[in-house]
Amino acid sequence: MIKKLFISIMIVSLPGIIKAQTPTWLWGEAETAGSCYMQGTGIWAGPSDSGYIDGRFGGTMTLGGVSATASGTEVFSGKMGPDGGFKWITPHPYSGGNDYCYGFGGDQSENTYAIGLTQGSNGLFVDKYN
């Protein structure tokens, strides 16, 4: 009985005891020009506070003043500085079909790796960028 009473009091009291933290907005980036299909598939934070993204797109996309153009639906990688500004965006060197990225990551030297499928040559790809 006492145990049930204690649990009931705790459940009723928790909202007043626990206060959620409000995060501080630091930066954000959205496509600013071009007309394209775009899908993000991966993000990785490098050891020097740089951010790396991966995804697929078709057409021309512009992120933070940096543009890339695809000849089909292609996989891309990009690098952001600690302030969120883009340093580079590059489509992967495959064409002739729809390309898909299924894995993305990096290492301590800030090299990035992507693995996926290219329908243009019906095969697997593994890429490394630095």
GROMACS elastic network, one bead per residue, 0.5 to 0.9 nm:
[ bonds ]
;  ai    aj funct       b0    kb
    1     4     6  0.52017   500
    1     5     6  0.62560   500
    1     6     6  0.86606   500
    2     5     6  0.50160   500
    2     6     6  0.60739   500
    2     7     6  0.85991   500
    3     6     6  0.51173   500
    3     7     6  0.62201   500
    3     8     6  0.86075   500
    4     7     6  0.51518   500
    4     8     6  0.61027   500
    4     9     6  0.86383   500
    5     8     6  0.50875   500
    5     9     6  0.62028   500
    5    10     6  0.86331   500
    6     9     6  0.51872   500
    6    10     6  0.62050   500
    6    11     6  0.87052   500
    7    10     6  0.50812   500
    7    11     6  0.61723   500
    7    12     6  0.86576   500
    8    11     6  0.52235   500
    8    12     6  0.62671   500
    8    13     6  0.85682   500
    9    12     6  0.52184   500
    9    13     6  0.59906   500
    9    14     6  0.85299   500
   10    13     6  0.50209   500
   10    14     6  0.58603   500
   11    14     6  0.54685   500
   11    15     6  0.79389   500
   12    15     6  0.70957   500
   12    16     6  0.84357   500
   13    16     6  0.56777   500
   13    17     6  0.64440   500
   13    18     6  0.88471   500
   14    18     6  0.58091   500
   15    18     6  0.55538   500
   15    19     6  0.72627   500
   16    19     6  0.71474   500
   25    28     6  0.82293   500
   26    83     6  0.82253   500
   26    84     6  0.87671   500
   27    83     6  0.71437   500
   27    84     6  0.63110   500
   28    84     6  0.68442   500
   29    32     6  0.85686   500
   29    63     6  0.69395   500
   29    64     6  0.67622   500
   29    84     6  0.70735   500
   29    85     6  0.79697   500
   29    86     6  0.89699   500
   30    62     6  0.85796   500
   30    63     6  0.62933   500
   30    64     6  0.76458   500
   31    34     6  0.78717   500
   31    61     6  0.66198   500
   31    62     6  0.55446   500
   31    64     6  0.75017   500
   32    61     6  0.79287   500
   32    62     6  0.57741   500
   32    63     6  0.61318   500
   32    64     6  0.72163   500
   32    65     6  0.77044   500
   33    60     6  0.81530   500
   33    61     6  0.64147   500
   33    62     6  0.52569   500
   33    63     6  0.77435   500
   33    65     6  0.84709   500
   33    67     6  0.85366   500
   34    59     6  0.76600   500
   34    60     6  0.52735   500
   34    61     6  0.51682   500
   34    62     6  0.62968   500
   34    67     6  0.85912   500
   35    58     6  0.86420   500
   35    59     6  0.63481   500
   35    60     6  0.60289   500
   35    61     6  0.66750   500
   36    57     6  0.66950   500
   36    58     6  0.53585   500
   36    60     6  0.56666   500
   36    61     6  0.61656   500
   37    56     6  0.81060   500
   37    57     6  0.51917   500
   37    58     6  0.51154   500
   37    59     6  0.68222   500
   37    60     6  0.85892   500
   37    61     6  0.84016   500
   37    73     6  0.80913   500
   38    55     6  0.73982   500
   38    56     6  0.58740   500
   38    58     6  0.66723   500
   38    59     6  0.87733   500
   38    61     6  0.78472   500
   38    73     6  0.89104   500
   39    54     6  0.86937   500
   39    55     6  0.54491   500
   39    56     6  0.53397   500
   39    57     6  0.62609   500
   40    43     6  0.81320   500
   40    53     6  0.73389   500
   40    54     6  0.60240   500
   40    56     6  0.65816   500
   40    57     6  0.86221   500
   41    53     6  0.77301   500
   41    54     6  0.56650   500
   41    56     6  0.74867   500
   41   101     6  0.69951   500
   41   102     6  0.74746   500
   41   103     6  0.80222   500
   41   104     6  0.80539   500
   42    52     6  0.81527   500
   42    53     6  0.55931   500
   42    55     6  0.64680   500
   42   101     6  0.85897   500
   42   102     6  0.85516   500
   42   103     6  0.72620   500
   42   104     6  0.57984   500
   42   105     6  0.78391   500
   43    51     6  0.71125   500
   43    52     6  0.55594   500
   43    54     6  0.63712   500
   43    55     6  0.89868   500
   43   104     6  0.73630   500
   43   105     6  0.75644   500
   44    50     6  0.86163   500
   44    51     6  0.58810   500
   44    52     6  0.51351   500
   44    53     6  0.65091   500
   44    54     6  0.88086   500
   44   104     6  0.76814   500
   44   105     6  0.59362   500
   44   106     6  0.69248   500
   44   112     6  0.86404   500
   45    48     6  0.82598   500
   45    49     6  0.63433   500
   45    50     6  0.60136   500
   45    52     6  0.62936   500
   45    53     6  0.89430   500
   45   105     6  0.88454   500
   45   106     6  0.83261   500
   46    49     6  0.55558   500
   46    50     6  0.51737   500
   46    51     6  0.59179   500
   46    52     6  0.72799   500
   46   106     6  0.71658   500
   46   107     6  0.75992   500
   46   108     6  0.72348   500
   46   109     6  0.84215   500
   46   110     6  0.58290   500
   46   111     6  0.88331   500
   47    50     6  0.71457   500
   47   107     6  0.84669   500
   47   108     6  0.63231   500
   47   109     6  0.80685   500
   47   110     6  0.71398   500
   48    51     6  0.88009   500
   48    81     6  0.89220   500
   48    82     6  0.80271   500
   48   110     6  0.82124   500
   49    80     6  0.89545   500
   49    81     6  0.71029   500
   49    82     6  0.52100   500
   49    83     6  0.89777   500
   50    79     6  0.69713   500
   50    80     6  0.56081   500
   50    82     6  0.51280   500
   50    83     6  0.85258   500
   50    84     6  0.82508   500
   50   110     6  0.85073   500
   51    78     6  0.83003   500
   51    79     6  0.57934   500
   51    81     6  0.63716   500
   51    82     6  0.70774   500
   51    84     6  0.77269   500
   52    77     6  0.71824   500
   52    78     6  0.55965   500
   52    80     6  0.61173   500
   52    81     6  0.88875   500
   52   105     6  0.83884   500
   52   106     6  0.84697   500
   52   112     6  0.76864   500
   53    76     6  0.81650   500
   53    77     6  0.56067   500
   53    78     6  0.51714   500
   53    79     6  0.65351   500
   53    80     6  0.80968   500
   53    89     6  0.88779   500
   53   104     6  0.82639   500
   54    75     6  0.72678   500
   54    76     6  0.55930   500
   54    78     6  0.64612   500
   54   101     6  0.76734   500
   54   103     6  0.88773   500
   54   104     6  0.68470   500
   54   114     6  0.78535   500
   55    74     6  0.83558   500
   55    75     6  0.55797   500
   55    76     6  0.54805   500
   55    77     6  0.67596   500
   55   100     6  0.79394   500
   55   101     6  0.64891   500
   56    73     6  0.65184   500
   56    74     6  0.52752   500
   56    76     6  0.56777   500
   56    77     6  0.86543   500
   56    91     6  0.84217   500
   56    98     6  0.89653   500
   56    99     6  0.72946   500
   56   100     6  0.66898   500
   56   101     6  0.71795   500
   57    60     6  0.80309   500
   57    61     6  0.77690   500
   57    69     6  0.85702   500
   57    70     6  0.69652   500
   57    72     6  0.80734   500
   57    73     6  0.52870   500
   57    74     6  0.54925   500
   57    75     6  0.64814   500
   57    76     6  0.72467   500
   57    91     6  0.86020   500
   58    61     6  0.81353   500
   58    69     6  0.74435   500
   58    70     6  0.53604   500
   58    71     6  0.70939   500
   58    72     6  0.55779   500
   58    74     6  0.62729   500
   58    75     6  0.89109   500
   59    68     6  0.83717   500
   59    69     6  0.56320   500
   59    70     6  0.52552   500
   59    71     6  0.69614   500
   59    72     6  0.72675   500
   59    73     6  0.76851   500
   60    67     6  0.69374   500
   60    68     6  0.56956   500
   60    70     6  0.63779   500
   61    66     6  0.82670   500
   61    67     6  0.55533   500
   61    68     6  0.56302   500
   61    69     6  0.65438   500
   61    70     6  0.86928   500
   62    65     6  0.58865   500
   62    66     6  0.53514   500
   62    68     6  0.66409   500
   62    69     6  0.89512   500
   62    89     6  0.88402   500
   63    66     6  0.53754   500
   63    67     6  0.64550   500
   63    68     6  0.88595   500
   63    85     6  0.85124   500
   63    86     6  0.68295   500
   63    89     6  0.82157   500
   64    67     6  0.83200   500
   64    84     6  0.84009   500
   64    85     6  0.58952   500
   64    86     6  0.55530   500
   64    87     6  0.86596   500
   65    85     6  0.86267   500
   65    86     6  0.75875   500
   66    86     6  0.65954   500
   66    87     6  0.74899   500
   66    88     6  0.64894   500
   66    89     6  0.66862   500
   67    88     6  0.83328   500
   67    89     6  0.68278   500
   67    90     6  0.84291   500
   68    76     6  0.85789   500
   68    89     6  0.63275   500
   68    90     6  0.61729   500
   68    91     6  0.67480   500
   69    90     6  0.85274   500
   69    91     6  0.73689   500
   70    73     6  0.64713   500
   70    74     6  0.59623   500
   70    75     6  0.86578   500
   70    76     6  0.89565   500
   70    91     6  0.67012   500
   70    95     6  0.83711   500
   71    74     6  0.74115   500
   71    95     6  0.66051   500
   71    96     6  0.78138   500
   71    97     6  0.88915   500
   72    95     6  0.64050   500
   72    96     6  0.66115   500
   72    97     6  0.60551   500
   72    98     6  0.64791   500
   72    99     6  0.83342   500
   73    95     6  0.80526   500
   73    96     6  0.87243   500
   73    97     6  0.66938   500
   73    99     6  0.60395   500
   73   100     6  0.84460   500
   74    91     6  0.63937   500
   74    92     6  0.68317   500
   74    93     6  0.84859   500
   74    94     6  0.71047   500
   74    95     6  0.70142   500
   74    97     6  0.79639   500
   74    98     6  0.62821   500
   74    99     6  0.50555   500
   74   100     6  0.72929   500
   74   118     6  0.85003   500
   75    90     6  0.86168   500
   75    91     6  0.57514   500
   75    92     6  0.55540   500
   75    93     6  0.85744   500
   75    94     6  0.81807   500
   75    98     6  0.86585   500
   75    99     6  0.58563   500
   75   100     6  0.61847   500
   75   101     6  0.62712   500
   75   116     6  0.86622   500
   75   118     6  0.88876   500
   76    89     6  0.68841   500
   76    90     6  0.54507   500
   76    92     6  0.54931   500
   76   101     6  0.86357   500
   77    88     6  0.82433   500
   77    89     6  0.57130   500
   77    90     6  0.55447   500
   77    91     6  0.65231   500
   77    92     6  0.73741   500
   77   112     6  0.84502   500
   77   114     6  0.83853   500
   77   129     6  0.83317   500
   78    86     6  0.72679   500
   78    87     6  0.74789   500
   78    88     6  0.54053   500
   78    90     6  0.63008   500
   78    91     6  0.87894   500
   79    85     6  0.85315   500
   79    86     6  0.58192   500
   79    87     6  0.54389   500
   79    88     6  0.54268   500
   79    89     6  0.65889   500
   80    83     6  0.76337   500
   80    84     6  0.53787   500
   80    85     6  0.53394   500
   80    87     6  0.54909   500
   80    88     6  0.74158   500
   81    84     6  0.53267   500
   81    85     6  0.54490   500
   81    86     6  0.63113   500
   81    87     6  0.66121   500
   82    85     6  0.74900   500
   83    86     6  0.88596   500
   86    89     6  0.74690   500
   90    93     6  0.88544   500
   91    94     6  0.81952   500
   92    95     6  0.86443   500
   92   127     6  0.78749   500
   94    97     6  0.83862   500
   94    99     6  0.75989   500
   94   118     6  0.69006   500
   94   120     6  0.71671   500
   94   121     6  0.83407   500
   95    98     6  0.77667   500
   95    99     6  0.78118   500
   95   118     6  0.78306   500
   95   119     6  0.83474   500
   95   120     6  0.57709   500
   95   121     6  0.83500   500
   96    99     6  0.87829   500
   96   118     6  0.85039   500
   96   119     6  0.72609   500
   96   121     6  0.76698   500
   97   118     6  0.70233   500
   97   119     6  0.51422   500
   97   121     6  0.82273   500
   98   117     6  0.85779   500
   98   118     6  0.64569   500
   98   119     6  0.55684   500
   98   120     6  0.69803   500
   99   116     6  0.74835   500
   99   117     6  0.57913   500
   99   119     6  0.59181   500
   99   120     6  0.76041   500
  100   115     6  0.85258   500
  100   116     6  0.54071   500
  100   117     6  0.52112   500
  100   118     6  0.63911   500
  100   119     6  0.83541   500
  101   104     6  0.75932   500
  101   114     6  0.67211   500
  101   115     6  0.58368   500
  101   117     6  0.65722   500
  101   118     6  0.87026   500
  101   125     6  0.88760   500
  102   114     6  0.75802   500
  102   115     6  0.58819   500
  102   117     6  0.77927   500
  103   113     6  0.79981   500
  103   114     6  0.55733   500
  103   115     6  0.51732   500
  103   116     6  0.67367   500
  104   112     6  0.72814   500
  104   113     6  0.56019   500
  104   115     6  0.66281   500
  105   111     6  0.84877   500
  105   112     6  0.56703   500
  105   113     6  0.53807   500
  105   114     6  0.67668   500
  106   109     6  0.80452   500
  106   110     6  0.59542   500
  106   111     6  0.54036   500
  106   113     6  0.57928   500
  106   114     6  0.87855   500
  106   128     6  0.88972   500
  107   110     6  0.53010   500
  107   111     6  0.56481   500
  107   112     6  0.67956   500
  107   113     6  0.84690   500
  108   111     6  0.75109   500
  109   112     6  0.89481   500
  109   130     6  0.82094   500
  110   129     6  0.86767   500
  110   130     6  0.64236   500
  111   128     6  0.65740   500
  111   129     6  0.55124   500
  112   127     6  0.79035   500
  112   128     6  0.54766   500
  112   129     6  0.51536   500
  112   130     6  0.63002   500
  113   126     6  0.70029   500
  113   127     6  0.54289   500
  113   129     6  0.66383   500
  114   125     6  0.78936   500
  114   126     6  0.56168   500
  114   127     6  0.51518   500
  114   128     6  0.67254   500
  114   129     6  0.87681   500
  115   124     6  0.73369   500
  115   125     6  0.55690   500
  115   127     6  0.65104   500
  116   123     6  0.85310   500
  116   124     6  0.57614   500
  116   125     6  0.54194   500
  116   126     6  0.67626   500
  116   127     6  0.89544   500
  117   121     6  0.89262   500
  117   122     6  0.72553   500
  117   123     6  0.57360   500
  117   125     6  0.59195   500
  117   126     6  0.88847   500
  118   121     6  0.60556   500
  118   122     6  0.57127   500
  118   123     6  0.55598   500
  118   124     6  0.63110   500
  118   125     6  0.68866   500
  119   123     6  0.66339   500
  119   124     6  0.88440   500
  120   123     6  0.79376   500
  121   124     6  0.86135   500
